[in-house]
């Protein structure tokens, strides 16, 4: 999925591990490079960035994702979500 330059959202409960996973995803692209946006940690204030038209790789805490779903906050329906 990364090579297809999709909008990718990774969910995890530990910020440090989540950030590391995102940078591992980027490093396994070698010899290619990721030219789009990278958001290692998305906070509630940054949820609007998930509506971007450009591709990205982002990380979000599982509890924040649950909060967003519970309150019907729209993040876009073209995002690939990995938990």
Secondary structure as UniProt FT lines:
FT   TURN            2..5
FT   STRAND          7..12
FT   HELIX           15..27
FT   TURN            28..31
FT   STRAND          37..42
FT   HELIX           44..51
FT   STRAND          56..61
FT   HELIX           62..70
FT   TURN            71..72
FT   STRAND          79..82
//
